[in-house]
Amino acid sequence: MDEQLSVGPAGESAHPLDRRAELSEFLRSRRARLKPEDVGMPDFGRHRRVPGLRREELAQLAGVSVAYYTRLEQGNGRNVSAEVLDSIARALRLTDAEHNHLTHLAKPKQHKKKQAARPQQVRGALRQLLDTLDGVPAYITGRRSDVLVWNRMAAAVFGDWSELPPQERNWARMVFLRPEYRDLFVEWEQKAIDIVCLLRMDAGCHPDDPRLAALVGELSLKSEDFRRLWATHDVKEKSHGVKLLRHPLVGDLALQFESFRLVGDTELALVTYHAEPGSSSAEALRLLASWGTDATRAGTSSPQQPTSQ
C-alpha cells in the first residue's frame, strides 16, 4: 500500500493559472459578502448596484485611497506592502487562511520553473511509520490533493488506491469524478468543499504549476459541482474534524481525523483517522482490520468508470 506517486507528463503543457485574475476575483468575492451594517457603516443607498461593500467603502475601512485599492482589485499587486495587505485583510474580515491566500496572490514567491513539475517524494521512514499504525487508517497527501502513500487500513476504508493509475490517486479527481466516493461520504458536499478550498490555497501558492492548472481545467470541464464550488473562491484548511462514511462492508462509520503538516516539507500532510473507543465505529474498524486485503476489494468486483457531471 505504500506506493510512491509518480505523475507522468500529462497536463504539463497546460497554461498556468492567471495570478492577476485570481487576485482580482478573490478580492471581489470577499468584498461582495460584506454588507455596510456588518462593518458598522451606515447604508445610505436603497438600491445598491453591487452586492456587498462598494470599493470606496472598503478603501475607507482599510485606510487606503480608492485608486490604490482599485488597482489592487484589478490584479495589480506590484509593490503592495505587507502593512497594506494586513489593513485590507482586517477590513475584509479575512480568516488566517484567507489572509495568507491574499498575501500569496499579491506577493507571490519566486519558484524554480521545474520545481512544480518534480514528483513529490516521501521518505522511506514515513512509509514505515504508516505501516506501524495498526488499526489506524492513515495516508500522506501532497500538493494538488495527491494521495502519495497510505497504509493497509486506509485502503480498507477508502478503497485500494493501488488499483488506480498513479495520476488518478488524487482526492479531487476521486471525489468529483468517481461515483463510489459520493456513496462513501455521507456529507459529500462538505468533503467536496474542503477539497476545493485546499486546491484554491494551492493555486495561491503555486499559480505557475501546470499540473494544477490541468487538474482544475479537467474538473471544470467534467464536473458542474466543481465549477460551482471553484467559483466561490473560498479558502480554508481543516486540521481536524469528524468524517461520516457509509462503507459497503461495515455500514456507517464516524471517524475523527487529524491532519499534520510535516516539519521540513509543509506541502506534505499526514492524515489519520480513529473511532471513539467502545463505539460501533471502533468495532467496525477492528472488523475491517481482521479482513485485511479482502476489505479493500469491497464493491470493486465491477469497477465504475468516472462520469461527467
C-alpha positions in Angstrom: 0.0 0.0 0.0 3.0 2.3 0.4 3.3 3.1 -3.3 5.1 6.3 -4.4 3.1 8.6 -6.7 4.9 9.3 -9.9 2.8 11.5 -12.1 3.6 11.4 -15.8 4.0 14.4 -18.1 0.2 14.6 -18.9 -1.1 18.1 -18.3 2.3 19.8 -18.0 1.6 21.9 -21.2 -1.5 23.4 -19.5 -1.4 27.2 -19.2 -0.7 28.4 -15.7 -3.5 30.0 -13.7 -3.7 33.8 -14.1 -2.5 35.2 -10.8 -3.8 38.7 -11.5 -7.3 37.3 -12.3 -7.2 35.1 -9.2 -6.3 38.2 -7.0 -9.0 40.3 -8.6 -11.7 37.7 -8.3 -10.7 36.8 -4.7 -10.9 40.4 -3.5 -14.2 40.9 -5.3 -15.7 37.8 -3.8 -14.6 38.8 -0.3 -16.0 42.3 -0.6 -19.3 41.0 -2.0 -20.0 39.0 1.1 -19.8 42.0 3.4 -22.7 44.5 4.0 -22.3 48.0 5.4 -24.0 47.0 8.6 -21.6 44.1 9.1 -18.7 46.6 9.5 -20.5 49.3 11.4 -21.1 51.6 8.4 -24.4 53.3 7.5 -26.2 52.1 4.4 -27.5 55.2 2.6 -28.3 53.5 -0.6 -31.5 51.7 -1.0 -30.7 50.4 -4.4 -27.0 49.3 -4.4 -25.7 48.4 -7.8 -23.2 45.9 -6.4 -23.5 43.2 -3.8 -21.7 43.9 -0.5 -19.4 46.8 0.1 -18.5 49.3 -2.5 -14.9 49.8 -3.3 -14.9 53.3 -1.7 -16.3 51.8 1.5 -13.7 49.1 1.6 -10.9 51.6 0.9 -12.1 53.8 3.7 -12.2 50.9 6.1 -8.7 49.9 5.1 -7.3 53.4 5.2 -6.1 53.5 1.6 -7.1 55.6 -1.3 -9.9 54.4 -3.6 -7.5 54.5 -6.6 -4.9 52.4 -4.8 -7.5 49.7 -3.7 -9.0 49.7 -7.2 -5.6 48.9 -8.8 -5.1 46.1 -6.3 -8.6 44.7 -7.0 -7.8 44.8 -10.7 -5.0 42.4 -10.1 -2.1 44.8 -9.8 -0.4 43.8 -6.6 3.0 45.1 -7.6 4.9 46.8 -4.7 2.0 46.5 -2.3 3.3 46.4 1.3 2.5 43.8 3.9 1.1 46.6 6.1 -1.5 47.5 3.4 -2.4 43.9 2.9 -2.9 43.5 6.6 -5.2 46.5 6.6 -7.2 45.2 3.7 -7.4 41.7 5.3 -8.8 43.3 8.5 -11.3 45.4 6.6 -12.5 42.3 4.7 -12.5 40.3 7.9 -10.4 37.6 6.4 -9.6 34.4 8.2 -6.0 33.5 8.7 -6.2 31.1 5.7 -7.7 33.8 3.6 -5.1 36.4 4.7 -2.3 34.0 3.8 -4.0 33.4 0.4 -4.3 37.1 -0.3 -0.6 37.5 0.5 0.4 34.7 -1.8 -1.7 36.1 -4.6 -0.5 39.7 -4.2 3.2 39.0 -3.4 4.0 35.6 -5.0 7.2 33.9 -4.1 9.6 33.0 -6.9 9.8 29.3 -7.6 12.1 27.5 -10.0 10.1 26.5 -13.1 10.9 22.8 -12.8 10.1 22.6 -9.1 6.3 22.4 -9.6 6.7 19.5 -12.1 9.0 17.4 -10.0 7.2 14.5 -8.3 7.0 14.8 -4.5 8.9 12.3 -2.5 8.0 10.6 0.8 10.9 9.3 2.9 11.0 5.6 3.5 10.8 6.1 7.3 7.5 7.8 6.9 6.1 4.9 4.8 7.3 2.5 7.5 5.6 4.7 10.1 2.2 4.3 8.3 2.6 0.5 8.3 3.1 0.5 12.1 -0.2 2.3 12.7 -2.0 -0.9 13.0 -5.8 -0.4 13.1 -5.4 3.3 12.2 -6.3 4.4 8.6 -3.6 6.8 7.6 -2.1 8.3 4.4 0.1 11.2 3.3 -1.1 13.8 0.8 0.9 16.3 -1.2 0.2 19.2 -3.5 -3.0 19.2 -5.6 -4.6 16.8 -3.2 -2.5 13.9 -4.5 -2.5 10.8 -2.3 1.2 9.8 -2.1 1.4 6.8 0.3 -1.1 5.0 2.5 -1.4 2.0 4.8 -3.5 -1.2 4.7 -6.3 0.3 6.9 -6.6 3.4 4.7 -7.1 1.0 1.7 -9.7 -1.0 3.7 -11.7 2.2 4.5 -11.3 4.3 1.3 -10.6 1.6 -1.3 -7.4 0.1 -2.7 -5.7 3.1 -4.4 -3.0 0.8 -5.8 -5.6 -0.4 -8.3 -5.9 3.2 -9.7 -3.4 4.7 -12.2 -0.9 6.9 -10.3 -2.4 10.1 -11.8 -5.9 9.1 -10.5 -4.7 8.9 -6.9 -6.0 12.3 -6.2 -8.7 13.4 -3.8 -10.2 16.0 -6.2 -10.5 13.5 -9.1 -11.9 10.8 -6.8 -14.4 13.0 -5.1 -15.7 14.7 -8.2 -15.4 12.1 -10.9 -15.8 8.7 -9.2 -19.4 7.9 -8.1 -18.4 5.4 -5.4 -17.0 8.3 -3.4 -20.3 10.1 -3.5 -21.7 7.0 -1.8 -18.9 6.7 0.6 -19.0 10.2 2.1 -22.3 10.8 3.9 -21.7 14.6 3.8 -20.3 14.6 0.3 -20.9 18.3 -0.3 -18.7 19.2 2.7 -15.9 16.9 1.5 -16.1 18.5 -1.9 -15.9 22.0 -0.4 -12.9 21.1 1.7 -11.1 19.7 -1.4 -11.8 22.8 -3.5 -10.7 25.1 -0.6 -7.4 23.3 -0.5 -6.9 23.5 -4.2 -7.6 27.2 -4.1 -4.9 27.6 -1.4 -2.5 25.6 -3.6 -3.3 27.8 -6.6 -2.4 30.9 -4.5 1.0 29.4 -3.5 1.8 27.9 -6.9 -0.1 29.7 -9.7 2.5 28.6 -12.2 2.0 24.8 -11.5 1.0 23.3 -14.9 -0.3 20.1 -13.3 -2.6 22.1 -11.0 -3.9 24.1 -13.9 -4.5 20.9 -15.9 -6.4 19.4 -12.9 -8.6 22.5 -12.5 -9.2 22.6 -16.2 -10.2 18.9 -16.3 -12.5 19.1 -13.3 -14.1 22.3 -14.6 -15.0 20.5 -17.9 -16.2 17.3 -16.3 -18.0 18.4 -13.1 -20.7 21.0 -12.7 -20.3 20.7 -8.9 -16.6 21.6 -9.2 -17.3 24.6 -11.3 -19.9 25.9 -8.8 -17.6 25.5 -5.8 -14.5 26.8 -7.6 -16.3 30.0 -8.4 -16.8 30.8 -4.7 -13.1 31.5 -4.2 -13.3 30.1 -0.7 -10.1 29.0 1.1 -9.6 27.2 4.3 -7.7 24.3 5.8 -9.2 21.8 8.3 -6.7 20.2 10.6 -9.2 18.0 12.5 -12.9 17.0 12.5 -15.2 14.1 12.0 -16.0 12.3 8.8 -19.2 10.3 8.4 -18.8 7.4 6.0 -21.1 4.7 4.6 -18.8 1.7 4.0 -20.0 -1.0 1.6 -19.0 -3.8 4.0 -19.5 -2.4 7.6 -22.0 0.3 7.1 -21.9 3.7 8.8 -18.7 5.0 10.3 -18.0 8.1 12.4 -14.2 8.7 12.3 -12.3 11.5 13.8 -9.5 12.8 11.6 -6.3 14.7 12.4 -4.1 16.3 9.7 -0.5 17.1 10.5 1.8 19.2 8.2 5.2 17.7 8.2 8.1 19.7 9.5 10.7 20.1 6.8 8.1 19.7 4.0 4.9 21.6 4.8 3.5 20.6 1.4 3.1 17.1 2.8 0.4 16.2 5.3 -0.1 13.1 7.4 -3.8 12.3 7.8 -5.0 9.8 10.4 -8.5 8.5 11.3 -9.7 6.9 14.5 -13.0 6.0 16.1 -14.3 6.7 19.6 -13.2 3.9 21.9 -16.0 1.4 22.5 -18.2 2.8 19.7 -19.7 0.8 16.9 -17.3 2.6 14.5 -14.4 1.3 16.5 -15.8 -2.3 16.3 -16.2 -1.8 12.5 -12.6 -0.7 12.1 -11.5 -3.8 14.0 -13.6 -5.9 11.7 -12.1 -4.3 8.6 -8.6 -4.9 10.1 -9.3 -8.6 10.6 -10.5 -8.9 7.0 -7.2 -7.4 5.7 -6.9 -7.3 1.9 -10.4 -8.7 1.4 -11.9 -5.5 2.8 -10.1 -3.4 0.1 -11.9 -5.3 -2.6 -15.4 -4.5 -1.3 -17.5 -3.1 -4.0 -14.8 -3.4 -6.6 -15.9 -6.5 -8.4 -17.4 -4.3 -11.2 -15.3 -1.2 -11.3 -17.1 2.0 -12.0 -15.8 4.5 -14.5 -15.6 8.3 -13.9 -18.7 10.1 -15.2 -19.2 13.6 -16.4 -21.2 15.8 -14.1 
